[in-house]
């Protein structure tokens, strides 16, 4: 039979590779990397399926050119961890023909005005810009963003440390809202100048706005929120300011919420009457966050959930009546009967809940994919993610039972569960697809007895445990696919154990050696140059972080040392 009969066009291979990569929850392109080694043709196809790039070192223009040529379909660029001259880098990037739609410049001292101007003159396809956690923001920065990127659909300027001007930003916010006519999502959290008038202007002018996050702005009132929401009927999600006095909510405010699908009331003082009013309006809620809310009881949340048949995501962290009353599990069993479409729930810090709640959720919520029950009497987190951290009474038989219930776990967090020991081996045999394992502070666990491989494990946290060099040797031989290894405050690890890991884990990207006082500081040099995949090393005590030439050399190797 002719080999041509088995030929598949590139489009078919792309569909196959995309199907495989869809299961890569951590987005490390693990499968694509393996496929790229099969042939030059597969390498070319997988390169075309890479759409995002994070730059953490100082690249030359020649290097950038080769990289952008290799990945011709890049649409997302993350520079939030880049430590060089951002203006210069943006200027270099602007000289290439790219169709970027997303740019992340977070965690900078200031917004790189000159670089953004050069960037915007050559790249006009940007629809998403993130500049969160900036050290300072000037009022002229809003004008700059509006002028440079008028086609933005998403803008995140959240949580700046300070503002450089005494201006109230009125003209700038109005200009921004008028210019960004396609804006659908905005985050202005901690922009302390925001008030009722500016919120109204923003909502009135941004006619396509669907999601707004404006937290920690104490000048905004409930009355202002109600007026702004009524002005923008397209709005589907709005995270209410925690400074708003929700107990003063009026019918006018309730009416304004009629189209919302997502409601975040974190740390607010709400009442049963308020929750009942929302229930009676029949809001099409798919997401509800009541984390750390006060003032309401079981009757109020029961009324709301019984009317919210479409709810998919529910956050009840620090719920008072699930901590203090004797019917806590009974309450959750009853509430779960209304949550048939639930995908995720967070019940962490509801300290009286037990396995009865866990079993009720598993039985009544067939779509449930993520459950958080940290700091409870038992603890659990769902079909793919299981968080059992800080459950001090947890035993091996408990985690083995959970593993049997949820064999497809991808994340297992047992940090600070002191009584877990050899049962971890049986759990890992059952849950062979675990990619993220957190055993920090678990002194009872000793991985030296591991006699089977976990090639798919990517993240392993052994911080503050009794792990030693021999254990690291066994672990690295059985977990060769590790990407991130955390060994903070592991006082029995030496340079020998670290070298075992570097030698055996050929895809290793990050190692944390903070507080490892028996690891010789000179191991960092050999790690960087012997394992090219490394992107970050948190150094052991004694490493000289003041040597700028050495740090620059490491960055050129693609590894950030801190």
Kinemage of the C-alpha trace (Angstrom):
@kinemage 1
@onewidth
@group {chain A} dominant
@subgroup {mainchain}
@vectorlist {calphas} color= white
{ca unk a 1} P 0.000 0.000 0.000
{ca unk a 2} L 1.356 3.419 -0.998
{ca unk a 3} L 2.571 5.568 1.890
{ca unk a 4} L 0.695 8.481 0.345
{ca unk a 5} L -2.554 6.790 1.335
{ca unk a 6} L -1.644 7.384 4.971
{ca unk a 7} L -0.853 11.064 4.423
{ca unk a 8} L -2.752 13.579 6.549
{ca unk a 9} L -2.740 17.293 5.743
{ca unk a 10} L -1.314 19.692 8.324
{ca unk a 11} L -4.817 20.883 9.229
{ca unk a 12} L -5.725 17.392 10.439
{ca unk a 13} L -2.562 17.093 12.500
{ca unk a 14} L -3.307 20.500 14.026
{ca unk a 15} L -6.735 19.255 15.131
{ca unk a 16} L -5.179 16.151 16.670
{ca unk a 17} L -2.473 18.116 18.490
{ca unk a 18} L -4.988 20.668 19.744
{ca unk a 19} L -7.113 17.851 21.123
{ca unk a 20} L -4.115 16.485 23.032
{ca unk a 21} L -3.067 19.903 24.287
{ca unk a 22} L -6.570 20.717 25.565
{ca unk a 23} L -5.918 18.250 28.372
{ca unk a 24} L -2.782 20.125 29.400
{ca unk a 25} L -4.373 22.057 32.294
{ca unk a 26} L -1.148 23.715 33.403
{ca unk a 27} L -0.501 25.053 29.892
{ca unk a 28} L 3.121 23.932 29.751
{ca unk a 29} L 2.662 22.551 26.203
{ca unk a 30} L 4.024 19.262 27.502
{ca unk a 31} L 2.488 17.179 24.740
{ca unk a 32} L 3.474 19.613 21.995
{ca unk a 33} L 7.088 19.496 23.135
{ca unk a 34} L 7.167 15.706 22.877
{ca unk a 35} L 5.452 15.723 19.486
{ca unk a 36} L 7.901 18.295 18.124
{ca unk a 37} L 10.714 15.746 18.518
{ca unk a 38} L 9.102 13.213 16.166
{ca unk a 39} L 9.963 14.960 12.893
{ca unk a 40} L 10.678 18.327 11.314
{ca unk a 41} L 7.127 18.393 10.010
{ca unk a 42} L 5.674 17.871 13.490
{ca unk a 43} L 8.065 20.526 14.824
{ca unk a 44} L 6.766 23.006 12.269
{ca unk a 45} L 3.127 22.200 13.070
{ca unk a 46} L 3.572 22.432 16.853
{ca unk a 47} L 5.392 25.754 16.489
{ca unk a 48} L 2.309 27.117 14.774
{ca unk a 49} L 0.175 26.037 17.730
{ca unk a 50} L 2.136 28.132 20.236
{ca unk a 51} L 0.170 31.321 20.868
{ca unk a 52} L 1.673 32.726 24.083
{ca unk a 53} L 5.194 33.721 25.102
{ca unk a 54} L 6.679 34.861 28.431
{ca unk a 55} L 10.018 36.709 28.349
{ca unk a 56} L 12.045 36.801 31.576
{ca unk a 57} L 15.580 37.485 30.345
{ca unk a 58} L 17.297 40.109 28.197
{ca unk a 59} L 16.961 39.018 24.553
{ca unk a 60} L 18.923 40.477 21.666
{ca unk a 61} L 17.109 41.676 18.555
{ca unk a 62} L 18.589 38.759 16.622
{ca unk a 63} L 17.250 36.303 19.183
{ca unk a 64} L 13.783 37.892 19.108
{ca unk a 65} L 13.717 37.667 15.332
{ca unk a 66} L 14.479 33.955 15.388
{ca unk a 67} L 11.940 33.341 18.115
{ca unk a 68} L 9.118 35.225 16.406
{ca unk a 69} L 9.976 33.474 13.151
{ca unk a 70} L 9.789 30.097 14.877
{ca unk a 71} L 6.401 30.870 16.447
{ca unk a 72} L 4.564 32.781 13.718
{ca unk a 73} L 1.118 32.646 15.385
{ca unk a 74} L 1.953 34.279 18.719
{ca unk a 75} L -0.924 36.406 19.983
{ca unk a 76} L -0.076 36.840 23.679
{ca unk a 77} L 3.078 38.348 25.197
{ca unk a 78} L 3.819 38.399 28.956
{ca unk a 79} L 6.567 40.776 30.114
{ca unk a 80} L 5.509 40.928 33.773
{ca unk a 81} L 8.625 39.031 34.908
{ca unk a 82} L 11.077 40.853 32.632
{ca unk a 83} L 13.706 42.806 34.592
{ca unk a 84} L 15.458 44.777 31.869
{ca unk a 85} L 14.698 48.058 30.097
{ca unk a 86} L 11.064 47.611 29.075
{ca unk a 87} L 10.990 50.688 26.837
{ca unk a 88} L 13.893 49.325 24.841
{ca unk a 89} L 12.392 45.834 24.616
{ca unk a 90} L 9.018 47.138 23.405
{ca unk a 91} L 10.826 49.203 20.769
{ca unk a 92} L 12.650 46.078 19.560
{ca unk a 93} L 9.427 44.063 19.469
{ca unk a 94} L 7.680 46.789 17.468
{ca unk a 95} L 10.109 46.222 14.598
{ca unk a 96} L 8.646 42.782 13.891
{ca unk a 97} L 5.429 42.027 12.062
{ca unk a 98} L 3.289 40.505 14.803
{ca unk a 99} L -0.448 40.057 15.324
{ca unk a 100} L -0.387 40.336 19.094
{ca unk a 101} L -3.753 40.712 20.816
{ca unk a 102} L -2.669 40.491 24.495
{ca unk a 103} L 0.142 42.278 26.356
{ca unk a 104} L 1.003 41.986 30.080
{ca unk a 105} L 3.257 44.692 31.571
{ca unk a 106} L 2.393 44.174 35.256
{ca unk a 107} L 4.712 44.536 38.258
{ca unk a 108} L 6.660 47.508 36.884
{ca unk a 109} L 7.736 50.769 38.484
{ca unk a 110} L 5.963 52.898 35.867
{ca unk a 111} L 4.082 52.414 32.617
{ca unk a 112} L 6.702 52.444 29.807
{ca unk a 113} L 5.321 55.368 27.818
{ca unk a 114} L 7.978 55.590 25.087
{ca unk a 115} L 7.997 51.858 24.494
{ca unk a 116} L 4.207 51.666 24.264
{ca unk a 117} L 4.119 54.486 21.730
{ca unk a 118} L 6.631 52.690 19.498
{ca unk a 119} L 4.806 49.408 19.992
{ca unk a 120} L 1.385 50.843 19.103
{ca unk a 121} L 2.626 52.514 15.928
{ca unk a 122} L 3.555 49.141 14.421
{ca unk a 123} L 1.236 46.694 16.223
{ca unk a 124} L -2.402 47.771 16.008
{ca unk a 125} L -4.069 44.446 16.806
{ca unk a 126} L -3.916 44.661 20.615
{ca unk a 127} L -7.257 44.003 22.356
{ca unk a 128} L -6.063 43.211 25.900
{ca unk a 129} L -3.631 45.222 28.052
{ca unk a 130} L -2.694 44.380 31.651
{ca unk a 131} L -0.710 46.841 33.783
{ca unk a 132} L -1.586 45.739 37.320
{ca unk a 133} L 0.488 46.307 40.484
{ca unk a 134} L 2.410 49.222 39.012
{ca unk a 135} L 4.520 51.180 41.478
{ca unk a 136} L 2.893 54.388 40.271
{ca unk a 137} L 0.344 55.588 37.711
{ca unk a 138} L 0.144 59.127 36.312
{ca unk a 139} L -2.975 60.742 34.954
{ca unk a 140} L -1.229 61.063 31.583
{ca unk a 141} L -0.928 57.268 31.473
{ca unk a 142} L -4.684 56.970 30.882
{ca unk a 143} L -4.460 59.397 27.946
{ca unk a 144} L -1.499 57.435 26.608
{ca unk a 145} L -3.320 54.089 26.729
{ca unk a 146} L -6.425 55.533 25.090
{ca unk a 147} L -4.417 57.108 22.272
{ca unk a 148} L -2.189 54.091 21.671
{ca unk a 149} L -4.769 51.299 21.804
{ca unk a 150} L -8.268 52.500 20.855
{ca unk a 151} L -9.359 48.942 19.990
{ca unk a 152} L -8.862 47.550 23.505
{ca unk a 153} L -11.561 45.181 24.737
{ca unk a 154} L -9.923 44.373 28.094
{ca unk a 155} L -7.953 46.750 30.327
{ca unk a 156} L -6.465 45.941 33.747
{ca unk a 157} L -4.873 48.809 35.687
{ca unk a 158} L -5.622 47.342 39.104
{ca unk a 159} L -3.856 47.810 42.438
{ca unk a 160} L -1.236 50.501 41.794
{ca unk a 161} L 0.894 51.311 44.824
{ca unk a 162} L 0.439 55.049 44.433
{ca unk a 163} L -0.613 57.827 42.052
{ca unk a 164} L 1.926 60.437 41.000
{ca unk a 165} L -0.558 63.297 40.664
{ca unk a 166} L -2.951 65.116 42.934
{ca unk a 167} L -5.416 65.198 40.051
{ca unk a 168} L -8.778 63.473 40.446
{ca unk a 169} L -8.396 61.944 36.959
{ca unk a 170} L -11.862 63.166 35.824
{ca unk a 171} L -10.793 64.239 32.325
{ca unk a 172} L -8.622 61.164 31.881
{ca unk a 173} L -11.343 58.655 32.808
{ca unk a 174} L -13.821 60.386 30.495
{ca unk a 175} L -11.312 60.394 27.631
{ca unk a 176} L -10.529 56.733 28.254
{ca unk a 177} L -14.193 55.739 28.278
{ca unk a 178} L -14.973 57.709 25.082
{ca unk a 179} L -11.953 56.481 23.133
{ca unk a 180} L -12.103 52.786 24.035
{ca unk a 181} L -15.415 52.219 22.285
{ca unk a 182} L -14.898 48.425 22.165
{ca unk a 183} L -14.109 48.022 25.865
{ca unk a 184} L -15.838 44.983 27.397
{ca unk a 185} L -13.863 44.404 30.616
{ca unk a 186} L -12.073 46.826 32.944
{ca unk a 187} L -10.341 46.502 36.313
{ca unk a 188} L -9.673 49.751 38.215
{ca unk a 189} L -9.405 48.267 41.701
{ca unk a 190} L -7.674 50.517 44.263
{ca unk a 191} L -7.997 53.601 42.040
{ca unk a 192} L -8.896 55.679 45.067
{ca unk a 193} L -9.955 58.722 43.027
{ca unk a 194} L -12.926 56.794 41.594
{ca unk a 195} L -16.287 58.155 42.761
{ca unk a 196} L -19.974 57.866 41.816
{ca unk a 197} L -19.684 60.422 39.031
{ca unk a 198} L -16.684 58.781 37.352
{ca unk a 199} L -18.282 55.342 37.643
{ca unk a 200} L -21.403 56.679 35.959
{ca unk a 201} L -19.345 58.273 33.155
{ca unk a 202} L -17.421 55.039 32.618
{ca unk a 203} L -20.544 52.890 32.406
{ca unk a 204} L -22.424 55.393 30.243
{ca unk a 205} L -19.683 55.799 27.617
{ca unk a 206} L -18.482 52.175 27.391
{ca unk a 207} L -21.532 50.840 25.599
{ca unk a 208} L -20.193 47.282 25.218
{ca unk a 209} L -19.011 46.904 28.826
{ca unk a 210} L -19.793 43.457 30.219
{ca unk a 211} L -17.493 43.112 33.235
{ca unk a 212} L -16.216 45.703 35.740
{ca unk a 213} L -13.969 45.160 38.759
{ca unk a 214} L -13.599 48.295 40.865
{ca unk a 215} L -12.710 47.213 44.402
{ca unk a 216} L -11.263 49.183 47.315
{ca unk a 217} L -12.609 52.514 46.100
{ca unk a 218} L -14.215 53.987 49.208
{ca unk a 219} L -15.669 57.031 47.420
{ca unk a 220} L -18.143 54.866 45.502
{ca unk a 221} L -21.531 54.402 47.198
{ca unk a 222} L -24.398 51.985 46.726
{ca unk a 223} L -26.434 54.781 45.155
{ca unk a 224} L -23.664 55.441 42.661
{ca unk a 225} L -23.319 51.753 41.837
{ca unk a 226} L -27.061 51.429 41.221
{ca unk a 227} L -27.141 54.445 38.894
{ca unk a 228} L -24.100 53.234 36.945
{ca unk a 229} L -25.420 49.681 36.518
{ca unk a 230} L -28.808 50.901 35.284
{ca unk a 231} L -26.965 52.971 32.681
{ca unk a 232} L -25.230 49.898 31.286
{ca unk a 233} L -27.707 47.050 30.587
{ca unk a 234} L -24.984 45.000 28.832
{ca unk a 235} L -23.171 44.478 32.156
{ca unk a 236} L -22.987 40.838 33.223
{ca unk a 237} L -20.403 40.880 36.034
{ca unk a 238} L -19.611 43.526 38.624
{ca unk a 239} L -17.499 43.050 41.749
{ca unk a 240} L -18.971 45.371 44.374
{ca unk a 241} L -16.718 47.559 46.447
{ca unk a 242} L -16.165 46.204 49.943
{ca unk a 243} L -16.483 49.738 51.340
{ca unk a 244} L -20.064 50.025 50.074
{ca unk a 245} L -22.636 49.781 52.878
{ca unk a 246} L -24.785 46.998 51.491
{ca unk a 247} L -27.288 47.142 54.376
{ca unk a 248} L -28.550 50.417 52.846
{ca unk a 249} L -29.406 48.736 49.552
{ca unk a 250} L -32.690 50.011 48.139
{ca unk a 251} L -35.187 48.527 45.669
{ca unk a 252} L -33.625 50.881 43.130
{ca unk a 253} L -30.325 49.063 43.592
{ca unk a 254} L -31.883 45.596 43.406
{ca unk a 255} L -33.621 46.530 40.132
{ca unk a 256} L -30.265 47.586 38.669
{ca unk a 257} L -28.849 44.064 39.061
{ca unk a 258} L -31.387 42.407 36.788
{ca unk a 259} L -28.927 41.377 34.032
{ca unk a 260} L -25.930 40.335 36.146
{ca unk a 261} L -24.612 36.776 35.866
{ca unk a 262} L -21.704 37.250 38.301
{ca unk a 263} L -21.941 38.914 41.707
{ca unk a 264} L -19.004 39.363 44.115
{ca unk a 265} L -19.891 40.733 47.577
{ca unk a 266} L -16.626 39.864 49.347
{ca unk a 267} L -16.373 41.155 52.939
{ca unk a 268} L -19.722 42.976 52.740
{ca unk a 269} L -22.360 43.283 55.433
{ca unk a 270} L -25.502 41.877 53.827
{ca unk a 271} L -28.875 40.771 55.141
{ca unk a 272} L -31.318 37.921 54.550
{ca unk a 273} L -33.691 40.510 53.105
{ca unk a 274} L -31.097 41.488 50.514
{ca unk a 275} L -30.482 37.857 49.451
{ca unk a 276} L -34.218 37.211 49.297
{ca unk a 277} L -34.721 40.309 47.136
{ca unk a 278} L -32.111 39.059 44.667
{ca unk a 279} L -33.790 35.643 44.634
{ca unk a 280} L -37.189 37.188 43.858
{ca unk a 281} L -35.702 39.121 40.917
{ca unk a 282} L -34.599 35.839 39.361
{ca unk a 283} L -31.085 37.002 38.420
{ca unk a 284} L -29.400 34.618 35.933
{ca unk a 285} L -26.449 34.150 38.294
{ca unk a 286} L -23.708 31.697 37.320
{ca unk a 287} L -21.164 32.975 39.867
{ca unk a 288} L -21.761 34.132 43.452
{ca unk a 289} L -19.032 35.158 45.918
{ca unk a 290} L -20.008 35.713 49.566
{ca unk a 291} L -16.509 35.267 51.011
{ca unk a 292} L -16.223 36.689 54.541
{ca unk a 293} L -19.682 38.289 54.357
{ca unk a 294} L -21.570 39.052 57.565
{ca unk a 295} L -25.153 39.828 58.528
{ca unk a 296} L -26.980 36.953 56.796
{ca unk a 297} L -27.949 33.452 57.946
{ca unk a 298} L -28.825 30.074 56.490
{ca unk a 299} L -32.387 31.198 55.681
{ca unk a 300} L -31.121 33.956 53.388
{ca unk a 301} L -28.691 31.820 51.401
{ca unk a 302} L -31.260 28.994 51.183
{ca unk a 303} L -33.774 31.364 49.604
{ca unk a 304} L -31.240 32.597 47.053
{ca unk a 305} L -29.773 29.219 46.073
{ca unk a 306} L -33.194 27.624 45.705
{ca unk a 307} L -33.932 30.199 42.979
{ca unk a 308} L -30.491 30.146 41.329
{ca unk a 309} L -30.672 26.991 39.210
{ca unk a 310} L -27.915 28.140 36.831
{ca unk a 311} L -25.264 28.713 39.503
{ca unk a 312} L -21.889 27.207 38.558
{ca unk a 313} L -19.403 28.841 40.936
{ca unk a 314} L -20.054 29.478 44.638
{ca unk a 315} L -17.674 30.919 47.240
{ca unk a 316} L -18.754 30.686 50.907
{ca unk a 317} L -15.374 31.048 52.621
{ca unk a 318} L -15.501 32.111 56.282
{ca unk a 319} L -19.282 31.681 56.391
{ca unk a 320} L -20.296 32.346 59.993
{ca unk a 321} L -23.234 29.956 60.320
{ca unk a 322} L -21.074 27.110 58.963
{ca unk a 323} L -18.600 27.696 61.795
{ca unk a 324} L -20.677 28.337 64.879
{ca unk a 325} L -23.910 26.326 64.765
{ca unk a 326} L -24.451 22.615 65.338
{ca unk a 327} L -26.280 22.028 62.045
{ca unk a 328} L -23.393 22.986 59.755
{ca unk a 329} L -23.234 19.709 57.767
{ca unk a 330} L -27.030 19.455 57.648
{ca unk a 331} L -27.158 22.936 56.162
{ca unk a 332} L -24.705 22.051 53.400
{ca unk a 333} L -26.486 18.773 52.622
{ca unk a 334} L -29.698 20.737 52.071
{ca unk a 335} L -28.041 23.512 50.080
{ca unk a 336} L -26.259 21.039 47.805
{ca unk a 337} L -29.622 19.687 46.613
{ca unk a 338} L -30.157 22.990 44.747
{ca unk a 339} L -26.715 23.025 43.109
{ca unk a 340} L -27.023 20.437 40.356
{ca unk a 341} L -25.130 22.624 37.858
{ca unk a 342} L -22.321 23.569 40.231
{ca unk a 343} L -18.783 23.320 38.827
{ca unk a 344} L -16.752 24.766 41.707
{ca unk a 345} L -17.335 25.584 45.371
{ca unk a 346} L -15.095 27.069 48.056
{ca unk a 347} L -15.915 26.202 51.683
{ca unk a 348} L -12.466 26.837 53.142
{ca unk a 349} L -12.299 28.138 56.716
{ca unk a 350} L -15.764 26.763 57.471
{ca unk a 351} L -14.160 24.981 60.379
{ca unk a 352} L -16.969 22.620 61.464
{ca unk a 353} L -17.665 20.924 58.141
{ca unk a 354} L -16.870 17.210 57.843
{ca unk a 355} L -16.962 14.414 55.300
{ca unk a 356} L -20.787 14.486 55.333
{ca unk a 357} L -20.654 17.746 53.375
{ca unk a 358} L -18.077 16.270 51.028
{ca unk a 359} L -20.196 13.223 50.231
{ca unk a 360} L -23.346 15.333 49.792
{ca unk a 361} L -21.603 17.572 47.252
{ca unk a 362} L -20.195 14.585 45.389
{ca unk a 363} L -23.638 12.949 45.236
{ca unk a 364} L -25.822 15.985 44.460
{ca unk a 365} L -23.551 17.937 42.105
{ca unk a 366} L -22.662 15.718 39.127
{ca unk a 367} L -20.826 18.524 37.278
{ca unk a 368} L -18.628 19.440 40.242
{ca unk a 369} L -15.010 19.732 39.218
{ca unk a 370} L -13.383 21.759 41.977
{ca unk a 371} L -14.126 21.719 45.719
{ca unk a 372} L -12.092 23.634 48.292
{ca unk a 373} L -12.463 22.681 51.948
{ca unk a 374} L -9.217 23.834 53.524
{ca unk a 375} L -9.123 24.476 57.282
{ca unk a 376} L -12.123 22.247 57.922
{ca unk a 377} L -12.403 19.183 60.138
{ca unk a 378} L -11.588 17.009 57.187
{ca unk a 379} L -11.126 18.677 53.796
{ca unk a 380} L -11.318 17.984 50.155
{ca unk a 381} L -11.066 19.466 46.735
{ca unk a 382} L -12.691 17.684 43.932
{ca unk a 383} L -12.479 15.496 40.905
{ca unk a 384} L -9.331 17.131 39.577
{ca unk a 385} L -8.184 19.287 42.497
{ca unk a 386} L -8.095 18.051 46.090
{ca unk a 387} L -6.983 20.531 48.783
{ca unk a 388} L -6.677 18.965 52.222
{ca unk a 389} L -4.174 21.442 53.677
{ca unk a 390} L -4.075 22.094 57.438
{ca unk a 391} L -6.441 19.243 58.301
{ca unk a 392} L -4.539 18.093 61.348
{ca unk a 393} L -6.716 15.036 62.031
{ca unk a 394} L -6.405 13.616 58.541
{ca unk a 395} L -5.060 10.036 58.421
{ca unk a 396} L -3.834 7.704 55.696
{ca unk a 397} L -7.167 5.865 55.533
{ca unk a 398} L -8.939 9.178 54.820
{ca unk a 399} L -6.784 10.185 51.872
{ca unk a 400} L -6.884 6.647 50.440
{ca unk a 401} L -10.688 6.786 50.547
{ca unk a 402} L -10.686 10.140 48.737
{ca unk a 403} L -8.271 8.811 46.138
{ca unk a 404} L -10.614 5.894 45.466
{ca unk a 405} L -13.513 8.346 45.011
{ca unk a 406} L -11.552 10.676 42.719
{ca unk a 407} L -8.895 8.708 40.805
{ca unk a 408} L -8.512 11.436 38.147
{ca unk a 409} L -7.006 14.012 40.487
{ca unk a 410} L -4.524 16.428 38.921
{ca unk a 411} L -3.721 18.452 42.059
{ca unk a 412} L -3.322 17.089 45.580
{ca unk a 413} L -2.520 19.456 48.455
{ca unk a 414} L -1.713 17.776 51.782
{ca unk a 415} L 0.469 20.551 53.202
{ca unk a 416} L 0.712 20.601 57.006
{ca unk a 417} L -1.237 17.348 57.387
{ca unk a 418} L 1.016 15.948 60.093
{ca unk a 419} L -0.492 12.475 60.363
{ca unk a 420} L -0.264 11.484 56.692
{ca unk a 421} L 2.537 8.978 56.113
{ca unk a 422} L 2.986 5.870 53.941
{ca unk a 423} L -0.600 6.076 52.704
{ca unk a 424} L 0.629 8.618 50.168
{ca unk a 425} L 2.100 5.790 48.086
{ca unk a 426} L -1.263 4.049 47.692
{ca unk a 427} L -2.865 7.401 46.855
{ca unk a 428} L -0.311 8.105 44.114
{ca unk a 429} L -0.754 4.633 42.641
{ca unk a 430} L -4.509 5.242 42.379
{ca unk a 431} L -4.230 8.864 41.237
{ca unk a 432} L -1.508 8.305 38.667
{ca unk a 433} L -2.449 11.489 36.771
{ca unk a 434} L -1.450 13.854 39.591
{ca unk a 435} L 0.644 16.707 38.222
{ca unk a 436} L 0.831 18.946 41.283
{ca unk a 437} L 1.671 17.420 44.682
{ca unk a 438} L 2.082 19.565 47.791
{ca unk a 439} L 3.583 17.795 50.794
{ca unk a 440} L 5.053 20.882 52.486
{ca unk a 441} L 5.291 20.441 56.241
{ca unk a 442} L 4.331 16.742 56.095
{ca unk a 443} L 7.001 15.307 58.391
{ca unk a 444} L 5.346 11.897 58.379
{ca unk a 445} L 5.846 11.409 54.637
{ca unk a 446} L 9.080 9.813 53.410
{ca unk a 447} L 9.321 9.365 49.628
{ca unk a 448} L 12.394 7.161 49.979
{ca unk a 449} L 10.068 4.162 49.752
{ca unk a 450} L 8.669 5.140 46.350
{ca unk a 451} L 9.044 2.096 44.104
{ca unk a 452} L 7.063 3.264 41.083
{ca unk a 453} L 7.313 6.058 38.518
{ca unk a 454} L 5.239 9.236 38.263
{ca unk a 455} L 6.404 10.543 34.888
{ca unk a 456} L 3.526 13.029 34.606
{ca unk a 457} L 4.194 14.799 37.947
{ca unk a 458} L 5.249 18.399 37.229
{ca unk a 459} L 5.108 20.290 40.540
{ca unk a 460} L 6.415 18.830 43.804
{ca unk a 461} L 6.527 20.816 47.039
{ca unk a 462} L 8.635 19.207 49.763
{ca unk a 463} L 9.348 22.412 51.698
{ca unk a 464} L 9.872 22.171 55.450
{ca unk a 465} L 10.158 18.377 55.435
{ca unk a 466} L 12.905 15.903 56.387
{ca unk a 467} L 13.812 15.141 52.776
{ca unk a 468} L 17.512 14.343 52.277
{ca unk a 469} L 19.878 13.629 49.384
{ca unk a 470} L 18.974 9.938 49.144
{ca unk a 471} L 15.273 10.777 49.003
{ca unk a 472} L 15.912 13.347 46.264
{ca unk a 473} L 17.792 10.721 44.266
{ca unk a 474} L 14.875 8.260 44.428
{ca unk a 475} L 12.328 10.993 43.751
{ca unk a 476} L 14.166 12.435 40.757
{ca unk a 477} L 14.586 8.966 39.214
{ca unk a 478} L 10.861 8.263 39.497
{ca unk a 479} L 9.614 11.782 38.642
{ca unk a 480} L 11.734 12.693 35.642
{ca unk a 481} L 9.094 15.043 34.233
{ca unk a 482} L 9.330 17.521 37.143
{ca unk a 483} L 9.111 21.179 36.141
{ca unk a 484} L 8.961 22.833 39.581
{ca unk a 485} L 10.608 21.550 42.765
{ca unk a 486} L 10.224 23.456 46.048
{ca unk a 487} L 12.681 22.582 48.834
{ca unk a 488} L 12.416 25.667 51.038
{ca unk a 489} L 13.780 25.103 54.569
{ca unk a 490} L 14.831 21.504 53.857
{ca unk a 491} L 17.800 21.350 56.231
{ca unk a 492} L 19.053 17.868 55.298
{ca unk a 493} L 19.511 18.549 51.587
{ca unk a 494} L 23.030 19.203 50.281
{ca unk a 495} L 24.606 19.998 46.932
{ca unk a 496} L 24.706 16.274 46.157
{ca unk a 497} L 20.934 15.927 46.322
{ca unk a 498} L 20.376 19.023 44.201
{ca unk a 499} L 22.721 17.650 41.546
{ca unk a 500} L 20.715 14.416 41.458
{ca unk a 501} L 17.596 16.405 40.589
{ca unk a 502} L 19.326 18.569 37.974
{ca unk a 503} L 20.788 15.498 36.306
{ca unk a 504} L 17.635 13.347 36.229
{ca unk a 505} L 14.890 15.941 35.631
{ca unk a 506} L 15.755 17.163 32.162
{ca unk a 507} L 12.770 19.530 31.822
{ca unk a 508} L 13.236 21.238 35.181
{ca unk a 509} L 12.191 24.915 35.097
{ca unk a 510} L 12.231 26.097 38.737
{ca unk a 511} L 13.972 25.113 41.969
{ca unk a 512} L 13.470 26.789 45.343
{ca unk a 513} L 16.410 26.319 47.745
{ca unk a 514} L 15.590 29.138 50.159
{ca unk a 515} L 16.654 28.265 53.683
{ca unk a 516} L 18.545 25.113 52.626
{ca unk a 517} L 21.546 25.943 54.804
{ca unk a 518} L 23.527 22.793 53.922
{ca unk a 519} L 23.447 23.471 50.172
{ca unk a 520} L 26.663 25.097 49.009
{ca unk a 521} L 25.919 28.414 47.293
{ca unk a 522} L 28.199 27.596 44.350
{ca unk a 523} L 25.727 24.933 43.196
{ca unk a 524} L 23.750 27.696 41.489
{ca unk a 525} L 26.413 28.256 38.831
{ca unk a 526} L 26.533 24.600 37.830
{ca unk a 527} L 22.727 24.328 37.839
{ca unk a 528} L 22.285 27.201 35.383
{ca unk a 529} L 24.776 25.903 32.866
{ca unk a 530} L 24.123 22.153 33.171
{ca unk a 531} L 20.329 22.347 32.917
{ca unk a 532} L 19.344 24.829 30.125
{ca unk a 533} L 15.610 24.358 30.808
{ca unk a 534} L 15.879 26.192 34.167
{ca unk a 535} L 14.059 29.523 34.256
{ca unk a 536} L 14.125 30.381 37.970
{ca unk a 537} L 16.300 29.498 40.954
{ca unk a 538} L 15.599 30.711 44.467
{ca unk a 539} L 19.095 30.519 45.911
{ca unk a 540} L 20.313 28.929 49.166
{ca unk a 541} L 21.843 31.024 51.987
{ca unk a 542} L 25.219 32.535 51.166
{ca unk a 543} L 24.670 33.179 47.473
{ca unk a 544} L 25.853 36.648 46.439
{ca unk a 545} L 22.892 38.402 44.802
{ca unk a 546} L 24.853 41.642 44.437
{ca unk a 547} L 27.056 40.390 41.624
{ca unk a 548} L 25.343 42.199 38.723
{ca unk a 549} L 27.560 40.680 36.042
{ca unk a 550} L 26.747 37.165 37.228
{ca unk a 551} L 23.019 37.900 37.380
{ca unk a 552} L 23.116 39.318 33.841
{ca unk a 553} L 24.977 36.214 32.675
{ca unk a 554} L 22.289 34.004 34.195
{ca unk a 555} L 19.538 36.071 32.552
{ca unk a 556} L 21.215 35.639 29.188
{ca unk a 557} L 21.019 31.905 29.792
{ca unk a 558} L 17.280 32.380 30.290
{ca unk a 559} L 17.313 31.832 34.069
{ca unk a 560} L 16.236 34.345 36.734
{ca unk a 561} L 18.211 33.895 39.960
{ca unk a 562} L 16.776 35.464 43.104
